[in-house]
């Protein structure tokens, strides 16, 4: 039940957050364009992630899905909290990161050890959270992951 509440909270804050903090342009790419990249590329893996999880492209929020792909993180509430701890460890400091981490502390404190482990993994990775991934869609995903020590 608490995960449903958290999901509703995330959905409620998404649009205001996007309006207030997301000043980047949409990539204006279709799912087919992602999937037309080579099978080992970031773009193909991004498209496959969207298909597998029955998700649609959300303009200006494409990078969020790239983080899921690069860190091999699922889409459950716990997965999302783990990913935000990872990104925080990597240096990302945004209101969304803090909101998600706070919900993790409050609602899922029994997973704190796992959250800390992901924070440490993010610290060990080379800074990647602020890259322009729209220009990296043709690059093999393993090249990006190994080059930035993303585990």
Backbone torsions as a table, in degrees:
resi	resn	phi	psi	omega
1	UNK	NA	-41.5	-178.8
2	UNK	-66.4	-31.8	176.9
3	UNK	-66.2	-36.1	176.3
4	UNK	-64.0	-40.8	177.9
5	UNK	-63.1	-43.7	179.6
6	UNK	-63.9	-43.5	178.5
7	UNK	-59.8	-42.6	177.8
8	UNK	-63.5	-42.4	178.0
9	UNK	-59.8	-46.5	178.8
10	UNK	-59.0	-44.0	-179.7
11	UNK	-65.2	-36.2	179.6
12	UNK	-67.6	-36.0	-176.9
13	UNK	-88.8	-11.7	-175.1
14	UNK	-58.6	-52.9	-177.0
15	UNK	-64.8	-49.1	177.0
16	UNK	-60.2	-39.4	178.8
17	UNK	-62.3	-45.6	-179.8
18	UNK	-60.7	-43.6	-179.6
19	UNK	-65.6	-42.9	-174.6
20	UNK	-81.1	-33.9	-169.4
21	UNK	-118.1	-21.5	-176.7
22	UNK	-93.4	103.7	-179.1
23	UNK	-105.3	-1.9	179.8
24	UNK	-75.7	158.8	178.6
25	UNK	-81.5	154.4	172.1
26	UNK	-68.9	152.6	179.2
27	UNK	-77.1	-18.8	179.8
28	UNK	53.2	43.7	176.6
29	UNK	-115.2	149.7	177.7
30	UNK	-94.2	165.5	176.0
31	UNK	-58.3	-40.6	179.6
32	UNK	-61.8	-37.3	178.9
33	UNK	-66.1	-38.2	175.3
34	UNK	-61.9	-47.2	-174.8
35	UNK	-72.3	-15.3	177.6
36	UNK	-78.6	-7.6	174.9
37	UNK	-73.0	164.1	178.9
38	UNK	-61.2	153.2	-172.6
39	UNK	-62.9	-18.8	179.6
40	UNK	-98.2	1.9	-173.9
41	UNK	-83.5	159.8	174.3
42	UNK	-58.7	-43.9	-178.6
43	UNK	-59.9	-45.7	179.0
44	UNK	-63.5	-43.7	179.5
45	UNK	-64.7	-35.8	176.7
46	UNK	-64.2	-47.8	177.4
47	UNK	-60.2	-42.0	179.3
48	UNK	-64.5	-39.1	177.0
49	UNK	-60.2	-44.8	-180.0
50	UNK	-63.4	-44.3	179.8
51	UNK	-64.1	-50.1	-177.1
52	UNK	-57.4	-38.0	-176.5
53	UNK	-98.4	8.9	178.4
54	UNK	53.7	45.6	-179.3
55	UNK	-108.5	154.0	174.7
56	UNK	-106.2	161.2	177.6
57	UNK	-69.8	130.9	178.3
58	UNK	-111.3	109.1	-177.8
59	UNK	-52.3	138.1	-178.8
60	UNK	73.5	-6.4	-179.5
61	UNK	-116.7	16.9	-177.8
62	UNK	-59.2	-36.8	-177.0
63	UNK	-62.1	-33.7	179.5
64	UNK	-57.7	-42.8	178.6
65	UNK	-69.7	-31.8	175.3
66	UNK	-62.2	-40.8	177.4
67	UNK	-59.0	-42.0	177.4
68	UNK	-59.1	-44.2	-177.2
69	UNK	-66.8	-49.2	-176.6
70	UNK	-65.9	-36.7	-178.4
71	UNK	-92.4	1.6	179.8
72	UNK	53.7	49.1	-177.2
73	UNK	-106.6	135.6	178.0
74	UNK	-74.5	-164.7	-172.6
75	UNK	-119.0	11.2	176.3
76	UNK	-74.1	168.4	178.1
77	UNK	-59.2	-45.4	179.3
78	UNK	-62.2	-41.8	177.2
79	UNK	-58.8	-45.0	-178.9
80	UNK	-62.5	-42.9	178.8
81	UNK	-63.7	-45.0	177.5
82	UNK	-57.7	-43.4	-179.1
83	UNK	-64.4	-39.1	-179.9
84	UNK	-68.5	-34.7	173.3
85	UNK	-64.2	-41.1	177.0
86	UNK	-58.6	-49.7	-178.6
87	UNK	-64.6	-37.0	175.9
88	UNK	-62.4	-43.0	175.9
89	UNK	-60.9	-30.8	179.7
90	UNK	-79.8	-7.1	176.2
91	UNK	112.3	-2.7	-178.6
92	UNK	-75.3	125.2	179.9
93	UNK	-132.3	93.7	178.2
94	UNK	-128.0	162.0	177.1
95	UNK	-55.8	-38.2	-179.3
96	UNK	-63.4	-42.7	178.3
97	UNK	-58.0	-46.7	-179.0
98	UNK	-65.6	-40.2	179.7
99	UNK	-62.5	-46.3	-178.3
100	UNK	-66.8	-42.6	179.1
101	UNK	-63.3	-39.4	179.8
102	UNK	-64.0	-41.5	177.3
103	UNK	-64.6	-32.9	176.1
104	UNK	-63.5	-45.9	177.9
105	UNK	-61.1	-44.4	-173.9
106	UNK	-74.6	-48.3	-171.5
107	UNK	-97.4	-19.0	-175.8
108	UNK	-135.0	45.0	-177.2
109	UNK	-61.7	-22.5	178.9
110	UNK	-67.2	-15.3	178.5
111	UNK	-98.0	10.6	-174.3
112	UNK	-55.6	-39.5	179.5
113	UNK	-60.9	-42.5	178.1
114	UNK	-64.7	-41.1	178.9
115	UNK	-62.4	-42.7	179.9
116	UNK	-65.8	-38.9	176.7
117	UNK	-59.3	-43.3	179.4
118	UNK	-69.1	-35.7	174.1
119	UNK	-58.3	-45.6	-179.9
120	UNK	-64.9	-38.7	176.0
121	UNK	-61.4	-41.3	178.1
122	UNK	-63.2	-37.6	177.9
123	UNK	-66.6	-33.8	-178.4
124	UNK	-76.2	-23.4	178.3
125	UNK	-75.2	150.2	173.1
126	UNK	-71.4	148.9	-176.3
127	UNK	-55.8	119.7	-179.7
128	UNK	-132.9	-13.4	-170.9
129	UNK	-61.9	-19.5	-175.5
130	UNK	-109.4	16.6	178.8
131	UNK	-72.8	156.5	175.0
132	UNK	-88.9	87.0	-175.1
133	UNK	-68.1	-19.3	179.1
134	UNK	-63.1	-23.8	178.7
135	UNK	-93.4	1.1	-174.8
136	UNK	-115.7	9.7	-172.7
137	UNK	-64.3	-26.0	-179.5
138	UNK	-87.7	-8.7	-177.8
139	UNK	-77.2	138.8	176.9
140	UNK	-57.8	134.1	-176.9
141	UNK	-59.4	-39.1	-179.5
142	UNK	-64.3	-32.5	177.7
143	UNK	-64.6	-43.5	179.4
144	UNK	-66.4	-47.9	-178.2
145	UNK	-61.5	-44.0	-179.3
146	UNK	-72.5	-38.4	-179.8
147	UNK	-64.6	-30.2	-179.6
148	UNK	-107.9	8.9	177.7
149	UNK	56.0	43.0	-179.7
150	UNK	-88.4	117.8	-178.7
151	UNK	-122.8	NA	NA
